Amino acid sequence: MALYTTEVLVIGVKNWGNADKIVTLLSPEYGKITAAAYGCRRPKSPLSSAMQLFSWLDVQLLRGERMDTVRQCEHKGFFAGLYEDLTAMAYGSFIAELAKELCSEDEPQAEIYQTLLKILPCLTKNNPRICAIASAYQIFEYTGCQLHYNHCTLCGAKITADAYFNPQQGGVLCDECSGNKAHNFPVSLRRFIMNLLELDWENPPRFQVRGADLLAAENILLNYIQGLIGKPFKSLSFIKQVTQLNNMANRIKK
């Protein structure tokens, strides 16, 4: 067994035993890492403050046959604002869960790692729902299972008008390849998705968002994730609960 060090984001945390946690870490060099953090739930543990969702760390790990072990860590930063904003926390949990499901172990994930570092601070500064949708579309671009929006996935023809969209066939289809099916992918939706894909997190632009396009882009994304992953995301239930609480609070204020 060997020691190794890497910087990581904590993208998953689960209590284990009486005082331990199983943590999922994302490293630019090693991809997804599942590790045991022994004793970290004890108040005096040097790991107690670090083994939290969204912690940004330098860690030393010990390789194990079944699971690595966190030996030491040092904080590089902590996205504390997410813990002060329940809505941002809910959408951040969705982004973390998506990365956890899509990333592989022992496979470098530098692009996704760097994208997450840029995204997480934006959740408390901008509309977290739009941030989460944009981040998911961008993360897919680094996975090899991204969808296509500008060219027909079957014949490669450039899409310039309303078209047909089928995630099972890889994305947008021209009229001929779709068999002249009814258009369900309007130009405005395609442009909105392209805005999300090209969004610069350090200098996010202002652009108009139609409610119908936002909902359609979200539905495409969630349906694709469900078909790809094959199981419901826990974070979606969290988002639903937070949305219900916010709606209730708004009604009380009125």
N, C-alpha and C positions, 0 to 999 in steps of 0.2 A: 504494500500500500504506500502511496506517495502523497505528499502535500503539494498543493498548487494554490496560486493566488489569482484573483481576477476581480474586476469591478462588475457589479451586478445591480439590477433592479429587482426588488421583491415583488413578484406578480401573483403569488398565491401563498396562503397561510392556512394551516389546519392544526388544531390542537391534537395532541397525541399523548396518551398516558396521563399521568398526574401533573407533570411539570414540563413536558417537552412540546415541540412543534415540528411538523413536517412543513418545510417551506419550498416553494418553487421559485427559483431564481432565473433571471435572464441575463446571460453574459454575451458580450459581443464576440468573444473568442470561442466559447464552448457551447453556445446556444442555451437550451433549457437545461437546468440542473435541479434535480430533486434531492433535497438534503435534510438530514435530521439536525435539529438544534436542541441538544440535550440541556435540560434545566433552564431553558430561557424564560419560562413562565414564573420562575422564582424572582421576587423583587430585587434581590441582590445580584442576580446574574448579570455579567457584563454584556450578555446578548439580549437582555430583556427589551431594551428600547429600540434595538435594531431589527428584530424579527417581526416587523409590522409591514402590512401591505403598503407599497409605494416607497419604501426605504431605498435610498441610493447608497451603495456601500462598496468599500474594498473589503473582500473577504479572503480568508485562508480556509481551505477545505481539505479534508482528508478523504482520499478515494476509498470506497468500500466495494465489496462484491455486489451488494444489492442496492446500497444507497450511500451517498457521500455524507460526511459529517462536517458541520460548520465548527471550526476551531476558534477562529478569531475574526473580528470585523472592526472596521472603522467607518464612521459616517462620512459620506461625501456630501450629503444633503438629505432633506426630507421634505416631501410635498405636504407640509402640515395644513396648508389651506384647504386641501381636500377633506380633511377631518372636521373642518369648521363649516363646510358647505355640503349639506346632505345630498343635494341634487348633483353637485359635481362629483361627490364620492360615488354615487350610484353609477354615473356614466363612466367614471374612471375604473370602477370594478368591471364594467363590461369590456373596456379596452384591455384590461389586464387578463381577463378570462379568455378573450379572443386570442391574445398573444400566447397564452398558456396552451391553448388547444392547437394552434397552428405551428408553433415552433417545435423543432426536433432537438433531441439531446445529441451532444457531440457534433453539432453542425453549426458553424459560425452564423450569428444573426446580427451582424453589425448594423445593417440598415434598419431593421425593426427596432433594435435597441436605441439607436440614435433618434429615430422617429418618436419613440415613447418619451424620451427625455425632453423633446420639444413640445409634445402634446400635453403632458400632464399639467404644466403650469398654466396652460391656456384655458383649462376647464373652469377655473374660477374667475377668468377675465372676460370670457366670451360665452356665447350660448353653448352650454355643455352638450346639448342634444346634437347640434350641428357639428361640434368638435368630435363627438364620438362617431358619428356617421362618416365624417371625412377621414378620421384616423383609420377606421375599419377598411374603407376603400383603399387607402394608401398602403396599409399593412398587407392587403391581399396582393398588391403589385410585387411584393418581394417573396411570394410563396410558391410561384409556379402554377398556381390555380386561379390566377386573376381572370376576370371577365373582360370582354372586349366591347367597346362602345362606339368607335369611330369607323370601323371596317367590318363588313360582313364576315362572320366567323367561318363561313363555308366557301365563299368564292373570293373574298378579299376586297370586294367593291367598297369604295368609300361611301359612307352614309352621310347624306346632306339634307335629308328631309325626314319626316315622321317615318318610323320603321317598326319592325316587330322584334321583341326581345324574348329570348328563351335561355335562361341560365344553364339548363341541362345540355344545350348545344354550344355553350361557351360565350353567349352574349347576344349581340344584335345581329339580325338577319335582314338582308334586303328583301324587297317585295318578291323577286323571282325565287329566291331560295326558301322563303317562308311559305310559298304557295299562295301568295296574296292574302295571307291572314290579316285580320283586322289590326290596324296599327295600335300598339300599346306602349310605344316608346317615342313620345313626341320630341321634337327638336329642343324644346325648353328643358326637358328632363335630361337629355344628353348633355346639354351645355352646363346644367347645374352639376351633374356628376363630374364633368371635366374640371369645373371650378374647384370641386372638392379634391380631386386628384392632384391638382396643381397648387393647392393652397400652401402658401409659405407661412409656416408657423411662427417665425420670428417677426414677420411683417404681414400679418393677416389682412387681406384686402376687404373692402366693403363691397358686397354685391347683393342684388335683389334676390330674395328667396320667395317663390310662390309656395303657398301651403300645400297645394296639390303635388308639386314636384318634390317637396321635402318628404311628404308621406310616401310617394311612389318610390323614391330613392331608398328610403328606410325599409319599405316592404321588399324590394329587390334584394337588399342586403340581408335582411333577417331570414327570408325564405332560402336564400342561397346558403347561409350558415347552417340552417336547420338541415338542409339536404346533405351538406358536406360533413358536418360533425355528427349528425344523427341523434342528437340529444338536446333537451332544452338547456339554456344557460340559466344558472342560478341568479346571475346579475340582472336578467330581464325581470324576474320577479321582484327584485330589489327596486329597480327603476319604477315598476308599476306601483309598488307600495308608496314610494316617495311621491310619485305623481298624484296619487290619491290623497296623500296628506297635504300636499300643496294646494290641491283643488278645494279640499275641505277648509284649509286656512283662509283661502281667498273668499270663500262663501261666508265665513264668519266675519271677515273684515267688512264685507258689504252689508 
